[in-house]
């Protein structure tokens, strides 16, 4: 297997997930890696978990996100008001085996010089956001691999160690294969599949070609109006519908 579809922050958005899976198949993806926050915020937690569990049975992998953890363990009180409402609503949709599936997801996985984690590999249970080079450096140092792939931050970014050892960020362009050679260390945040927050619509993910050490970022069109209508129909906070519409 050489091409990995890296999918993060789906947030119970089945329309976005299905669009990404179809796009990744057309790109020749061999395996899907789910980088946490599978559920929460969106209207279709059951459908999303069913789709992911089908993939895991075929060899895909998934790690735990902070929303997954809060929903599995009923930790709504640790989150802001909008997230609290989402946690409580989502828990009510899931059965005991589905909650157990979430609770049993690993915080971090490693394979073939790659690390997959929702937040930072440095104490992943603390759900640290990687917003700068120092945080990226800590994650890479603890991971000990040449490539770390993360979610949690909903906008894509790449951090790498330059010649002076300082970690510099890149804001990647979409539909462009970016070389990530193994003589440097790289941390990539792949963007949110189900809830981008950059004022644009579409489902984001990344594809890593391990054989060629190249990473591509994509924004895939999908029926976001249906997702937004279902969010409103479920009585979830209006802000969550506006996120998928690119309005908040």
C-alpha positions as CSV (number, residue, x, y, z in Angstrom):
1,X,0.0,0.0,0.0
2,X,1.4,3.3,-1.0
3,X,-1.4,5.9,-1.2
4,X,-3.0,7.0,2.1
5,X,-6.2,9.1,2.1
6,X,-5.9,11.2,5.3
7,X,-9.3,12.2,6.6
8,X,-9.8,14.3,9.7
9,X,-12.7,16.1,11.5
10,X,-15.6,14.5,9.6
11,X,-17.9,15.6,12.4
12,X,-20.9,13.4,11.5
13,X,-21.1,14.8,8.0
14,X,-21.9,11.8,5.8
15,X,-22.3,13.8,2.6
16,X,-18.8,15.2,2.9
17,X,-17.3,11.8,3.9
18,X,-18.9,10.0,0.9
19,X,-17.7,12.7,-1.5
20,X,-14.1,12.4,-0.1
21,X,-14.2,8.6,-0.3
22,X,-15.3,8.7,-3.9
23,X,-12.6,11.3,-4.8
24,X,-9.9,9.4,-3.0
25,X,-10.8,6.2,-4.9
26,X,-10.4,8.1,-8.2
27,X,-6.9,9.2,-7.0
28,X,-5.9,5.6,-6.4
29,X,-6.0,5.6,-2.6
30,X,-5.1,2.2,-1.1
31,X,-6.0,2.9,2.5
32,X,-8.0,5.5,4.5
33,X,-6.6,6.9,7.8
34,X,-9.2,8.6,9.9
35,X,-7.5,11.3,12.1
36,X,-10.2,11.7,14.8
37,X,-13.3,13.7,15.4
38,X,-15.3,11.2,13.4
39,X,-18.5,12.4,15.1
40,X,-19.9,15.5,16.9
41,X,-21.4,18.7,15.4
42,X,-23.0,17.1,12.4
43,X,-26.4,15.2,11.9
44,X,-25.3,11.7,10.8
45,X,-23.1,10.1,13.5
46,X,-24.5,6.6,12.9
47,X,-24.0,6.6,9.2
48,X,-20.5,8.0,9.5
49,X,-19.5,5.3,12.1
50,X,-20.9,2.6,10.0
51,X,-19.0,3.7,6.9
52,X,-15.7,3.9,8.9
53,X,-16.2,0.6,10.6
54,X,-16.7,-1.0,7.2
55,X,-13.4,0.5,6.1
56,X,-11.6,-0.7,9.3
57,X,-12.7,-4.2,8.5
58,X,-10.8,-3.9,5.2
59,X,-7.6,-2.6,6.8
60,X,-8.2,1.2,7.3
61,X,-7.2,2.8,10.6
62,X,-8.7,5.4,12.9
63,X,-7.5,7.4,15.9
64,X,-9.5,9.1,18.7
65,X,-10.5,12.8,18.5
66,X,-11.5,15.0,21.4
67,X,-15.1,15.1,20.3
68,X,-15.2,11.3,19.9
69,X,-13.8,11.0,23.5
70,X,-16.2,13.5,24.9
71,X,-19.2,11.7,23.3
72,X,-17.9,8.2,24.3
73,X,-17.3,9.2,27.9
74,X,-20.1,11.8,28.4
75,X,-17.7,14.7,28.9
76,X,-19.9,17.4,27.6
77,X,-19.1,19.7,30.6
78,X,-15.5,20.0,29.3
79,X,-16.5,21.8,26.1
80,X,-18.1,25.1,25.0
81,X,-21.8,25.5,24.9
82,X,-22.3,24.7,21.2
83,X,-20.1,21.6,21.5
84,X,-21.9,20.5,24.7
85,X,-25.2,20.5,22.9
86,X,-23.7,18.5,20.1
87,X,-22.1,15.9,22.5
88,X,-25.5,15.4,24.3
89,X,-27.4,15.1,21.0
90,X,-24.9,12.7,19.5
91,X,-24.7,10.4,22.5
92,X,-28.5,10.0,22.3
93,X,-28.2,8.8,18.7
94,X,-25.5,6.1,19.3
95,X,-26.0,2.7,20.9
96,X,-23.7,1.1,23.5
97,X,-21.5,-0.8,20.9
98,X,-21.0,2.4,19.0
99,X,-20.0,4.3,22.1
100,X,-17.7,1.5,23.0
101,X,-16.1,1.6,19.6
102,X,-15.3,5.3,20.0
103,X,-14.0,4.8,23.5
104,X,-11.6,2.0,22.3
105,X,-10.0,4.1,19.5
106,X,-6.3,4.6,20.1
107,X,-4.9,8.1,20.6
108,X,-2.0,7.5,18.3
109,X,-0.8,5.0,15.6
110,X,2.5,4.5,13.9
111,X,3.6,2.6,10.9
112,X,6.3,2.8,8.2
113,X,7.9,6.0,9.7
114,X,4.5,7.7,9.8
115,X,2.6,8.8,12.9
116,X,-1.2,9.4,12.9
117,X,-2.7,11.4,15.7
118,X,-5.7,13.8,16.1
119,X,-3.8,16.6,17.9
120,X,-0.2,16.5,19.1
121,X,1.9,13.4,19.5
122,X,3.3,15.1,22.6
123,X,0.6,14.1,25.2
124,X,-2.2,13.5,22.6
125,X,-4.7,13.1,25.4
126,X,-4.3,16.9,26.1
127,X,-5.7,17.8,22.7
128,X,-3.1,20.4,22.1
129,X,-3.7,22.6,19.0
130,X,-0.7,22.9,16.6
131,X,-0.8,26.6,15.6
132,X,3.0,27.3,15.4
133,X,6.4,25.8,14.7
134,X,7.2,25.2,18.4
135,X,4.1,23.0,18.8
136,X,4.9,21.2,15.6
137,X,8.5,20.5,16.7
138,X,7.3,19.1,20.0
139,X,4.9,16.7,18.3
140,X,7.5,15.5,15.8
141,X,10.2,15.1,18.5
142,X,8.0,12.9,20.6
143,X,6.6,11.0,17.6
144,X,10.1,10.1,16.4
145,X,9.0,9.5,12.8
146,X,9.8,11.5,9.6
147,X,6.1,12.2,9.0
148,X,3.3,13.1,11.4
149,X,-0.2,13.6,10.2
150,X,-2.8,15.4,12.3
151,X,-6.3,16.9,12.4
152,X,-7.9,19.0,15.2
153,X,-7.0,22.3,13.5
154,X,-9.5,22.5,10.7
155,X,-7.3,24.4,8.2
156,X,-4.5,22.6,6.4
157,X,-0.8,23.4,7.1
158,X,2.6,21.8,6.7
159,X,5.5,22.3,9.1
160,X,9.1,21.2,8.4
161,X,12.5,21.5,9.9
162,X,14.6,23.9,7.9
163,X,18.4,24.0,7.6
164,X,18.8,25.9,10.9
165,X,16.5,23.5,12.7
166,X,13.6,25.9,13.0
167,X,10.2,24.8,12.0
168,X,8.6,26.8,9.3
169,X,4.9,26.6,8.1
170,X,3.6,26.2,4.6
171,X,0.0,27.0,3.7
172,X,-0.5,24.4,1.0
173,X,-2.3,25.0,-2.3
174,X,-5.0,22.6,-3.3
175,X,-4.5,20.0,-6.1
176,X,-0.7,20.3,-6.0
177,X,1.6,17.5,-5.0
178,X,4.0,18.8,-2.4
179,X,7.3,16.9,-2.0
180,X,8.0,15.7,1.6
181,X,11.4,14.1,1.3
182,X,12.6,11.9,4.1
183,X,15.8,13.9,4.8
184,X,13.7,16.4,6.7
185,X,10.9,15.9,9.3
186,X,7.4,17.0,8.4
187,X,4.1,17.5,10.2
188,X,1.0,18.0,8.1
189,X,-2.5,19.1,9.3
190,X,-4.8,17.7,6.7
191,X,-7.9,20.0,7.1
192,X,-11.5,19.2,8.0
193,X,-13.6,16.9,5.9
194,X,-16.9,17.8,7.5
195,X,-16.5,21.3,8.8
196,X,-13.9,23.6,7.2
197,X,-13.9,27.0,8.8
198,X,-12.2,29.2,6.2
199,X,-15.4,30.6,4.8
200,X,-15.5,28.2,1.8
201,X,-17.6,25.1,1.2
202,X,-16.4,21.7,0.3
203,X,-14.9,18.7,2.1
204,X,-11.1,18.7,2.7
205,X,-8.6,15.9,2.9
206,X,-5.1,15.0,1.9
207,X,-3.5,12.1,0.0
208,X,0.0,10.9,0.9
209,X,1.9,9.0,-1.8
210,X,4.3,7.1,0.5
211,X,6.4,5.7,-2.4
212,X,7.0,9.1,-3.9
213,X,6.9,11.1,-0.6
214,X,4.4,13.5,-1.9
215,X,1.4,15.0,-0.2
216,X,-1.6,16.5,-2.0
217,X,-4.5,18.5,-0.5
218,X,-8.0,18.5,-1.9
219,X,-11.3,20.3,-1.5
220,X,-14.1,18.2,-2.8
221,X,-17.6,19.5,-3.7
222,X,-20.5,17.9,-2.0
223,X,-24.2,18.5,-1.2
224,X,-23.6,20.8,1.8
225,X,-27.1,22.2,1.6
226,X,-28.5,18.8,2.5
227,X,-26.1,18.6,5.5
228,X,-27.1,22.1,6.7
229,X,-30.8,21.3,6.3
230,X,-30.3,18.1,8.4
231,X,-28.4,20.0,11.1
232,X,-31.3,22.5,11.4
233,X,-33.8,19.7,11.3
234,X,-32.1,17.9,14.2
235,X,-32.3,21.1,16.3
236,X,-28.5,21.4,16.5
237,X,-27.1,24.9,17.0
238,X,-27.5,27.2,13.9
239,X,-23.8,28.0,13.9
240,X,-23.1,24.4,12.9
241,X,-25.2,24.7,9.8
242,X,-23.6,28.0,8.9
243,X,-20.1,26.4,9.1
244,X,-20.9,23.8,6.4
245,X,-22.4,26.6,4.3
246,X,-19.2,28.6,4.5
247,X,-21.0,31.4,6.5
248,X,-19.4,31.1,9.9
